[in-house]
Amino acid sequence: MIRIREIDHIVLRVVDLDRMIRFYCDALGCTVERRQDELGLVQLRAGRSLIDLVPVDGKLGRLGGEAPGREGRNVDHFCVRVEPFDEPAVRRHLEVHGASPGPVEQRFGAEGTGPSIYVADPEGNVVELKGPPDR
């Protein structure tokens, strides 16, 4: 039997690599874990997980066809657990980095129902920032 513990990594095909690195590092607090420029791959540390960015014009990216856009996205959204979840501070931080966070809503996740905010990255991928479950 397979028992999933957590998301290990996700891979996003991107158009503007530098802009995406800035968003994920500056606005969301990721760090560059590893670069493989010859393949067209930048791996960002996101807590215990990785977010891989693959430029669509790179060696790996060309294998995926056309670039994602508003008409055809990579994914609907992905969710990362945020701790601590201080809504006013999270909102201010995202806005400083040019993002427009949505309203806080109660949503179900891996640890149960709790607060979360949706925010779009510069290329339209939606990231859910999830707080702790309500007790």
Disulfide bonds with the S-S distance in Angstrom:
none
